[in-house]
Amino acid sequence: MGRVRQVLGALESALRNRNVRRVELAWGAAIAAEWAHFVAFGVYAYDVGGPAAVGIAGLVRLLPAAIVAPFAASLGDRFPRERFLLALTLVASLALGASAIAFFADAESLVFAFAAVLGFAVTLIRPALQALLPSLAHTPQELIAANGATSTIESLGTLVGPLVAGLLVSLADAGVVFAAGAGAFLVAAILLLGVRVEDRISLTATPAEDARKLLAAGFGAIGRMPRVRLIVSLIVAQAFVRGCLNVLIVVAAFQVLDADGEAVGYMTAALGVGGLIGAIGAVALGGHRLAVPFGIALVFWGLPIALIGPLPDLPFALLMLAVVGAANSVEDVAVFTLLQRLVPDRILTRVLGVVWSLAMGGVALGSIAAPALVEAVGARTAFVAVGAILPLLTLATYRKLAEIDGEVVPVPELGLVQRVPMFQPLSVAAKERVAANLVSQSVAAGQVVIRTGERGDCFYIVGDGALEITAEGLRTTADEGDYFGEIALLRDVPRTATVTALVDSHLYVLQRDDFLAAVTGHEAARRAGHTVVEERLSRTAER
């Protein structure tokens, strides 16, 4: 219960952020609609042409998206990400609305074609969301909580969407599900209309940049960074297994468990139930050691699938799929927090677009491989073979995952940045940029750091030591975590005090342009900065 309260508290903290709350609610509507379409489209395809048609449906829905996504994702680094996300939800709504019309017009080819359009939109929604969150969250803990909320809401959507779809398919038909999904995406778009990002300094790309360079930045970053390359490779492997599982669930319902289309909804919903449970562990990861939990989650992604084949029983299958869903929540939070930490923010959307492109390609290939595997070895053996893939890969790469955890931790200076009042309103992405721009400086006892009347060109944070601050009528000290130098920068005046090291001290220095870009580019940060200046000047005047 203590862990549950901890998780709920973290989620509540993230959702108190108005922008995060609106984005997460929009994500909930979108993911429920996506999973409802998955169930209805799978049943529709099976009715049209059996297991092979289900595989083709997966290929049609995902492969075009996988090809186009890296190019389209570059738009998320050239234009406001919240507007890019809004455009994607509108495209998804239109695609599902058109799918409903095509269904009722008995235009099978158009139902498949609009599924491809929907696949394109939803493939980009996730990377756009994950690239946006660091610009909305204010602390690393809030970012992890927001990622946890994303995974939790995805689990809810994976539960609610398939259940509603299964019910509607049994009472009506797939066309009704498509229409309801169009409405859900429209709700998501309305929610996203109210999202605002203040500090835009992360969006360095301009429309004049060469599109090929923008695209290459995503692929190039993955290619240049071995740790990112390893993580992405495992994501693609998990996506391949997911594609196989999408087909195997439908095949199991009709051929192994002697059930019907409604059972497809139940089994898919079991993933959502498990995801909700897994979210408890996911949000409580803590944010420091994430690569090994990612690997362990992959093991529990695969083993339950392998166990379904030898024990073809619906309640047992539901239990095993719930375990897969729980592992998926942990995997999602761990791996995407890692990528947000490893990849520079200026190219984050492009990299995540490439990741999701490769992942959707993996799902598409899995969708095609699974029917062939079922045909070759039978449904039960196919479950065993598919389930063994991820545990074996995790075993082979475990050592490298442990090395990542030993090397990748939040920037130490970030803790100091978070203690400065004028930086506190900034998003975690902006704070990390400030921390990355800090330059370490050692000063000896007796050394003058700044002098009254000089031009102000830097802002200082005390790492350790003690310094004396003297101004007209004022004498005080600055210790670890204290800061100085902001008055000259924010008021554009000469230094108003002299700061001298009392003992050997360690400072972190932020250049004038970097300081002003961070503070004056965000309304709340600018207000906090001027409040600090007024308080300090008033204390000087009183003395």
Buried (B, 14 or more C-beta within 10 A) or exposed (E): EEEEEEBEEBBEBBBEBEBBBBBBBBBBBBBBBBBBBBBBBBBBBBEBEBBBBBBBBBBBBBBBBBBBBBBBBBBBBBBBBBBBBBBBBBBBBBBBBBBBBBBEEEBBEBBBBBBBBBBBBBBBBBBBBBBBBBBBBBBBBBBBBBBBBBBBBBBBBBBBBBBBBBEBBEEEBBBBBBBBBBBBBBBBBEBBEEBEBBBEBBBEBEEEBEEEEBBBBBBBBBEEBEBBEBBBBBBBBBBBBBBBBBBBBBBBBBBBBEBEBBBBBBBBBBBBBBBBBBBBBBBBBEBEBBBBBBBBBBBBBBBBBBBBBEEBEBEEBBBBBBBBBBBBBBBBBBBBBBBBBBBBBBBBBBBBBBBBBBBBBBBBBBBBBBBEBBEEBEBBBBBBBBBBBBBEBBEEBBEBBEBBBEEBEBBEBBEBBBEBBBBBBBBBBBBBBBBBBBEEBEBEEEEEBBEEEEEBBBBBBBBEBBBBBEBEEBEBEBEBBBBBBBBBBBEEEEBBBBBBBBEBBBBBBBBBEBBBBBBBBBEBBBEBBBEBBEEBBEEBEEE
